[in-house]
Amino acid sequence: MTRAAIGTVGARVAIAMAQLLIAALAAQLLGMAEVGRMSLLVLGIAFVMLANNVIGGSALVYLEPRHGTRTLRMIAYAWILVVCASAAWTLEPLGLVPEGMGAYAALIAALEAAGTVHLALLLGRERYAWYNGLMLARAMLVLAVFVVLLLIDGPSFEDYLHALFAAHGLVAAASAISLVKQPGSWSDPLAAFTAMLRQGVPSQAANGLQLLNYRLSYFLMQRFHGAAPLGLWSITSQLAESAWLAPKSLGTVLYARVSNTEEAIRQRELTLTVLKLSVALAAAACAVISILPDSVFILVFGPEAKGIQELVLLLSPGLLAMAASQALSHYLSGVGLVQHNTIGSGLALVVTVALGFALIPSGAAFGAAITASAAYLVALAYQLAIFNRISGARWRHYLPDSRDLDRASSLLRRLLGR
């Protein structure tokens, strides 16, 4: 378990670094407008993936031991064809992808969805090394193919498009081969499909709300200010969200511990320790990014990367709120109250819509940063109220105490596989 945890953490960090390198190369060689188009394309694909994952997403991890790999794969493949065929006709009219990119986005989403199905089934078999390796390979392949194409035929947006095709296609094929070696069993298709819907719909509803919270600002930036300001905002978002890497990893460990702990006080203590540690780590990450002058960002991302420092400062309250929210979200999932995470995301989305339309048209990325911080703080406030009511926590419990160090050391040892 601990070895799997450290593998997952390492993969997350490497994937985040690869994505930032792609953004830096694109900003330097193509300009912020093309970075904006790239981010909008990726976001459109993410919305298609939400629909795909209703049947072929993380619920397969739970269902694989119960319904058989072969049955789940066939149902998931059929679902992917229906969803992506529909997406090819609807993405562009709805303004969810750049002009002319609807069919391409749908095809890339189909490849990514097939790979996601295979990866979820591998995870259901507890083949963590394959899972983490292929996840990392996908990100590294996008980077590697993008760099090669930039060098071969000169910089263009199509280089990124081709890199996505290559990476998702190769990973889908490699993960399929890994499943062929252990093909699994068959089960009743109707029972399997019903179970997939039952598991997938609530999960993807929550994920959809969270994605809109994170990325609705992209559409508003594109609509009111165009591709170049969107490119700057997308790079800022990626940089700022790197502060969540450690809190998300700690939350994963907390989820397992809370799920396997029956004593309510112990659950509360572990959650509070993770919350305090997550906020401290996120604060350190925000501080590092915030003290860097614009000259550093311009050196890395090109001459159009101005104002990132101020944007990260505006985002910092929301980033700290989301770091704390990671602990509370995993606690609520661990005690079987995941519906409160969905409610919190819904409340945050109301704030995102209200403030986004009020602030982004006039304030551009600065309005987006204020909107994001306000939305994340509202979600945290709801989760805190629920957590305090359920666990009996009082505000004094949020202050550091001598036992936090021991509990934090224990959790970090588990995270690092020691």
C-alpha positions as CSV (number, residue, x, y, z in Angstrom):
1,M,0.0,0.0,0.0
2,T,2.7,2.5,1.0
3,R,4.8,1.6,-2.1
4,A,1.8,2.2,-4.2
5,A,1.3,5.6,-2.5
6,I,4.8,6.8,-3.2
7,G,4.5,5.7,-6.8
8,T,1.3,7.7,-7.2
9,V,2.9,10.8,-5.6
10,G,5.9,10.5,-7.8
11,A,3.8,10.1,-10.9
12,R,1.7,13.1,-10.0
13,V,4.7,15.4,-9.5
14,A,6.3,14.2,-12.8
15,I,3.0,14.7,-14.7
16,A,2.6,18.2,-13.3
17,M,6.2,19.1,-14.3
18,A,5.6,17.7,-17.8
19,Q,2.5,19.8,-18.2
20,L,4.3,22.9,-17.1
21,L,7.2,22.2,-19.5
22,I,4.7,21.9,-22.4
23,A,3.1,25.2,-21.4
24,A,6.5,26.9,-21.2
25,L,7.5,25.6,-24.6
26,A,4.2,26.6,-26.2
27,A,4.3,30.1,-24.6
28,Q,7.9,30.7,-25.7
29,L,7.5,29.3,-29.3
30,L,3.9,29.8,-30.1
31,G,2.7,32.7,-27.9
32,M,0.0,33.0,-25.3
33,A,-2.8,32.9,-27.8
34,E,-1.9,29.4,-28.8
35,V,-1.5,28.4,-25.2
36,G,-5.1,29.6,-24.7
37,R,-6.3,27.5,-27.7
38,M,-4.4,24.5,-26.3
39,S,-6.0,24.9,-22.8
40,L,-9.5,25.2,-24.4
41,L,-8.9,22.1,-26.4
42,V,-7.9,20.1,-23.3
43,L,-10.9,21.5,-21.4
44,G,-13.3,20.4,-24.1
45,I,-11.7,16.9,-24.0
46,A,-12.2,16.9,-20.3
47,F,-15.9,17.5,-20.6
48,V,-16.2,14.6,-23.1
49,M,-14.3,12.5,-20.6
50,L,-16.8,13.3,-17.9
51,A,-19.5,11.7,-20.0
52,N,-17.2,8.8,-21.0
53,N,-16.4,8.1,-17.3
54,V,-20.0,7.7,-16.3
55,I,-19.5,4.1,-17.6
56,G,-15.7,3.8,-18.1
57,G,-14.2,5.8,-15.2
58,S,-12.9,5.1,-11.7
59,A,-16.0,3.0,-10.8
60,L,-14.4,0.2,-12.7
61,V,-11.8,-0.1,-10.0
62,Y,-14.6,-1.3,-7.6
63,L,-16.6,-3.2,-10.3
64,E,-13.7,-5.2,-11.9
65,P,-13.5,-7.9,-9.2
66,R,-17.3,-8.2,-9.2
67,H,-18.3,-8.3,-12.8
68,G,-15.3,-9.4,-14.9
69,T,-13.0,-7.5,-17.1
70,R,-14.3,-8.7,-20.5
71,T,-17.9,-7.6,-19.8
72,L,-16.9,-4.2,-18.4
73,R,-14.6,-3.6,-21.4
74,M,-17.2,-4.3,-24.0
75,I,-19.8,-2.1,-22.4
76,A,-17.3,0.7,-21.9
77,Y,-16.2,0.5,-25.5
78,A,-19.8,0.8,-26.8
79,W,-20.4,3.8,-24.5
80,I,-17.3,5.5,-25.7
81,L,-18.4,5.2,-29.3
82,V,-21.8,6.7,-28.5
83,V,-20.4,9.6,-26.4
84,C,-17.6,10.5,-28.7
85,A,-19.7,10.3,-31.9
86,S,-22.1,12.8,-30.2
87,A,-19.3,15.0,-29.1
88,A,-17.9,15.3,-32.6
89,W,-21.1,17.0,-33.6
90,T,-21.8,19.1,-30.5
91,L,-18.5,20.4,-29.0
92,E,-17.8,23.1,-31.6
93,P,-21.4,24.5,-31.8
94,L,-21.5,24.7,-28.0
95,G,-18.2,26.7,-28.0
96,L,-16.4,24.0,-25.9
97,V,-13.4,23.7,-28.2
98,P,-11.5,26.0,-30.6
99,E,-12.9,26.5,-34.0
100,G,-12.5,23.5,-36.2
101,M,-11.4,21.2,-33.4
102,G,-14.7,19.4,-32.6
103,A,-13.9,16.1,-34.5
104,Y,-10.3,16.1,-33.4
105,A,-11.2,16.6,-29.7
106,A,-13.8,13.8,-29.9
107,L,-11.2,11.4,-31.5
108,I,-8.6,12.2,-28.8
109,A,-11.2,11.8,-26.1
110,A,-12.0,8.4,-27.5
111,L,-8.4,7.3,-27.3
112,E,-8.0,8.7,-23.8
113,A,-11.3,7.1,-22.7
114,A,-10.1,3.7,-24.0
115,G,-6.8,4.1,-22.1
116,T,-8.7,5.2,-19.0
117,V,-10.9,2.1,-19.1
118,H,-7.8,-0.1,-19.3
119,L,-6.0,1.8,-16.5
120,A,-9.0,1.5,-14.2
121,L,-9.3,-2.2,-14.8
122,L,-5.5,-2.5,-14.1
123,L,-6.1,-0.6,-10.8
124,G,-9.0,-2.9,-10.0
125,R,-6.5,-5.8,-10.2
126,E,-4.2,-3.8,-7.9
127,R,-1.5,-3.6,-10.6
128,Y,-0.2,-0.3,-9.3
129,A,3.1,-0.4,-11.1
130,W,1.4,-0.7,-14.5
131,Y,-1.1,2.0,-13.6
132,N,1.4,4.6,-12.4
133,G,3.9,3.7,-15.2
134,L,1.3,4.2,-18.0
135,M,-0.1,7.4,-16.5
136,L,3.4,8.8,-16.4
137,A,4.2,7.5,-19.8
138,R,1.1,9.3,-21.3
139,A,2.3,12.7,-19.9
140,M,5.9,12.1,-21.0
141,L,4.9,11.0,-24.5
142,V,2.9,14.2,-25.0
143,L,5.9,16.2,-24.0
144,A,8.4,14.1,-26.0
145,V,6.4,14.0,-29.2
146,F,5.6,17.8,-28.9
147,V,9.3,18.6,-28.6
148,V,10.2,16.4,-31.6
149,L,7.6,17.9,-33.8
150,L,8.5,21.4,-32.8
151,L,12.1,20.6,-33.9
152,I,11.2,18.8,-37.1
153,D,8.6,21.1,-38.8
154,G,8.7,24.3,-36.9
155,P,6.3,25.5,-34.1
156,S,2.6,25.1,-34.7
157,F,-0.6,24.3,-32.8
158,E,-1.0,21.1,-34.8
159,D,2.2,19.8,-33.2
160,Y,0.4,19.7,-29.8
161,L,-2.7,18.1,-31.5
162,H,-0.5,15.3,-33.0
163,A,1.3,14.8,-29.7
164,L,-2.0,14.2,-27.9
165,F,-3.0,11.7,-30.6
166,A,0.3,9.8,-30.4
167,A,0.4,9.7,-26.6
168,H,-3.2,8.6,-26.0
169,G,-3.1,6.1,-28.8
170,L,0.1,4.5,-27.6
171,V,-1.0,4.3,-24.0
172,A,-4.4,2.9,-25.0
173,A,-2.7,0.2,-27.1
174,A,-0.1,-0.6,-24.4
175,S,-2.7,-0.9,-21.6
176,A,-4.9,-3.1,-23.8
177,I,-1.9,-5.5,-24.4
178,S,-1.3,-5.6,-20.6
179,L,-5.0,-6.7,-20.1
180,V,-4.8,-9.3,-22.9
181,K,-2.2,-11.2,-21.0
182,Q,-4.9,-11.6,-18.2
183,P,-8.1,-11.3,-20.1
184,G,-10.5,-11.8,-17.1
185,S,-13.9,-13.3,-17.1
186,W,-17.4,-12.6,-18.4
187,S,-20.6,-11.7,-16.4
188,D,-24.2,-10.8,-17.0
189,P,-24.0,-7.6,-19.3
190,L,-27.3,-6.1,-18.0
191,A,-26.3,-6.5,-14.3
192,A,-22.9,-5.0,-15.1
193,F,-24.3,-2.0,-17.0
194,T,-26.7,-1.3,-14.2
195,A,-23.9,-1.4,-11.7
196,M,-21.7,0.9,-13.8
197,L,-24.5,3.5,-14.0
198,R,-25.2,3.2,-10.3
199,Q,-21.5,3.8,-9.5
200,G,-20.7,6.2,-12.3
201,V,-23.5,8.8,-12.3
202,P,-23.1,10.2,-8.8
203,S,-19.3,10.1,-9.1
204,Q,-19.2,12.0,-12.4
205,A,-21.9,14.5,-11.2
206,A,-19.6,15.5,-8.4
207,N,-16.6,15.6,-10.7
208,G,-18.5,17.7,-13.2
209,L,-19.3,20.3,-10.6
210,Q,-15.7,20.4,-9.5
211,L,-14.5,20.7,-13.1
212,L,-16.8,23.7,-13.6
213,N,-15.5,25.3,-10.4
214,Y,-12.0,24.9,-11.6
215,R,-12.4,25.8,-15.3
216,L,-15.6,27.8,-16.0
217,S,-13.3,30.8,-15.9
218,Y,-11.5,29.5,-19.0
219,F,-14.7,29.9,-21.1
220,L,-15.4,33.3,-19.6
221,M,-11.9,34.5,-20.3
222,Q,-12.1,33.2,-23.9
223,R,-15.5,34.8,-24.4
224,F,-14.7,38.2,-23.0
225,H,-11.0,38.6,-23.6
226,G,-9.8,36.1,-26.2
227,A,-7.1,33.4,-26.4
228,A,-4.0,35.3,-25.2
229,P,-5.4,36.3,-21.8
230,L,-6.8,32.8,-21.5
231,G,-3.3,31.4,-22.1
232,L,-1.9,33.6,-19.3
233,W,-4.6,32.5,-16.9
234,S,-4.2,28.8,-17.8
235,I,-0.5,28.9,-17.0
236,T,-1.2,30.8,-13.7
237,S,-3.8,28.2,-12.8
238,Q,-1.3,25.3,-13.5
239,L,1.4,26.9,-11.4
240,A,-0.9,27.7,-8.5
241,E,-2.5,24.3,-8.5
242,S,0.9,22.7,-8.0
243,A,0.4,23.7,-4.4
244,W,-2.3,21.0,-4.1
245,L,0.0,18.1,-5.1
246,A,1.1,17.3,-1.5
247,P,-2.4,17.9,0.0
248,K,-4.0,15.6,-2.5
249,S,-1.4,12.9,-1.8
250,L,-1.9,13.2,2.0
251,G,-5.7,13.1,1.4
252,T,-5.4,9.8,-0.3
253,V,-3.6,8.3,2.7
254,L,-6.1,9.9,5.1
255,Y,-9.0,8.3,3.1
256,A,-7.6,4.8,3.6
257,R,-6.9,5.4,7.3
258,V,-10.3,6.9,8.0
259,S,-12.1,4.1,6.1
260,N,-10.3,1.5,8.2
261,T,-10.7,3.4,11.6
262,E,-13.9,3.0,13.6
263,E,-13.1,5.3,16.5
264,A,-14.6,8.7,15.7
265,I,-12.1,10.7,17.8
266,R,-9.2,9.0,16.1
267,Q,-10.8,9.9,12.7
268,R,-11.1,13.5,13.8
269,E,-7.6,13.8,15.0
270,L,-6.1,12.3,11.9
271,T,-8.2,14.6,9.7
272,L,-7.2,17.7,11.6
273,T,-3.5,16.8,11.5
274,V,-3.7,16.3,7.7
275,L,-5.6,19.5,7.3
276,K,-3.0,21.5,9.3
277,L,-0.1,19.9,7.4
278,S,-1.8,20.4,4.0
279,V,-2.4,24.1,4.7
280,A,1.2,24.5,5.9
281,L,2.6,22.8,2.7
282,A,0.3,24.7,0.4
283,A,1.3,28.0,2.2
284,A,5.0,27.2,1.6
285,A,4.3,26.5,-2.1
286,C,2.3,29.7,-2.5
287,A,5.0,31.7,-0.8
288,V,7.7,30.3,-3.1
289,I,5.7,31.1,-6.2
290,S,4.6,34.5,-4.9
291,I,8.1,35.8,-4.1
292,L,9.3,35.1,-7.6
293,P,9.5,38.3,-9.7
294,D,7.9,38.7,-13.0
295,S,11.3,38.5,-14.7
296,V,11.5,34.8,-13.7
297,F,8.1,34.0,-15.3
298,I,9.0,36.0,-18.4
299,L,12.2,34.0,-18.7
300,V,10.3,30.7,-18.5
301,F,7.1,31.5,-20.3
302,G,8.0,34.3,-22.6
303,P,7.5,38.1,-22.8
304,E,3.7,37.9,-22.5
305,A,3.9,36.2,-19.0
306,K,3.3,39.4,-17.0
307,G,1.3,39.7,-13.8
308,I,1.6,36.0,-12.7
309,Q,2.9,37.0,-9.2
310,E,-0.1,39.3,-8.5
311,L,-2.5,36.6,-9.7
312,V,-1.0,33.9,-7.5
313,L,-1.3,36.3,-4.5
314,L,-5.0,36.8,-5.3
315,L,-5.4,33.0,-5.6
316,S,-3.6,32.2,-2.4
317,P,-6.6,32.3,-0.1
318,G,-8.5,30.0,-2.3
319,L,-5.5,27.7,-2.7
320,L,-5.1,27.4,1.1
321,A,-8.8,26.7,1.3
322,M,-8.6,23.9,-1.2
323,A,-5.6,22.4,0.6
324,A,-7.8,22.2,3.8
325,S,-10.7,21.0,1.7
326,Q,-8.6,18.0,0.5
327,A,-8.5,16.7,4.1
328,L,-12.2,17.3,4.8
329,S,-13.3,15.8,1.4
330,H,-11.4,12.6,2.1
331,Y,-12.7,12.4,5.6
332,L,-16.3,12.8,4.4
333,S,-15.7,10.1,1.7
334,G,-14.0,7.8,4.3
335,V,-17.1,8.0,6.7
336,G,-19.5,7.4,3.8
337,L,-20.9,11.0,3.5
338,V,-19.6,11.9,0.0
339,Q,-22.9,13.7,-0.7
340,H,-21.6,16.7,1.3
341,N,-18.6,17.0,-1.1
342,T,-21.1,17.3,-3.9
343,I,-23.1,19.9,-2.0
344,G,-20.0,21.9,-1.3
345,S,-19.0,21.8,-4.9
346,G,-22.5,22.9,-5.9
347,L,-22.4,25.9,-3.6
348,A,-18.9,26.9,-4.9
349,L,-20.3,26.7,-8.5
350,V,-23.0,29.2,-7.6
351,V,-20.4,31.6,-6.4
352,T,-18.2,30.9,-9.5
353,V,-21.1,31.7,-11.9
354,A,-22.3,34.8,-10.0
355,L,-18.8,36.4,-9.5
356,G,-17.4,35.1,-12.8
357,F,-20.0,36.9,-14.9
358,A,-19.6,40.0,-12.6
359,L,-15.8,40.3,-12.4
360,I,-14.2,38.5,-15.3
361,P,-15.6,40.8,-18.1
362,S,-14.0,43.8,-16.6
363,G,-11.2,42.3,-14.5
364,A,-10.0,39.6,-16.8
365,A,-7.5,37.2,-15.0
366,F,-7.6,39.3,-11.9
367,G,-11.4,38.8,-11.7
368,A,-11.0,35.1,-12.4
369,A,-8.5,34.8,-9.5
370,I,-10.8,36.6,-7.0
371,T,-13.7,34.4,-8.2
372,A,-11.8,31.2,-7.7
373,S,-10.7,32.2,-4.2
374,A,-14.2,33.1,-3.2
375,A,-15.7,29.9,-4.5
376,Y,-13.1,27.7,-2.8
377,L,-13.6,29.5,0.5
378,V,-17.4,28.9,0.3
379,A,-16.9,25.2,-0.3
380,L,-14.5,25.0,2.6
381,A,-16.9,26.9,4.9
382,Y,-19.6,24.3,4.2
383,Q,-17.3,21.4,4.7
384,L,-16.0,22.8,8.0
385,A,-19.6,23.3,9.3
386,I,-20.4,19.6,8.4
387,F,-17.1,18.3,9.8
388,N,-17.5,20.2,13.1
389,R,-21.1,18.9,13.5
390,I,-20.3,15.3,12.7
391,S,-16.9,15.0,14.5
392,G,-17.5,17.2,17.4
393,A,-14.5,19.4,16.5
394,R,-14.2,22.8,18.0
395,W,-12.2,25.8,16.7
396,R,-9.5,25.2,19.4
397,H,-8.8,21.8,17.7
398,Y,-7.6,23.6,14.6
399,L,-4.6,25.1,16.5
400,P,-1.4,23.1,16.3
401,D,-0.6,20.9,19.3
402,S,2.2,18.6,20.4
403,R,0.5,15.4,19.1
404,D,0.2,16.8,15.5
405,L,3.9,16.2,15.0
406,D,3.8,12.5,15.8
407,R,0.6,12.0,13.7
408,A,2.1,13.9,10.8
409,S,5.3,11.9,11.0
410,S,3.4,8.7,10.9
411,L,1.3,9.7,7.9
412,L,4.4,10.9,6.0
413,R,6.1,7.6,6.7
414,R,3.2,5.8,5.2
415,L,3.2,8.2,2.2
416,L,6.9,7.6,1.6
417,G,6.7,3.9,2.1
418,R,8.8,3.7,5.2
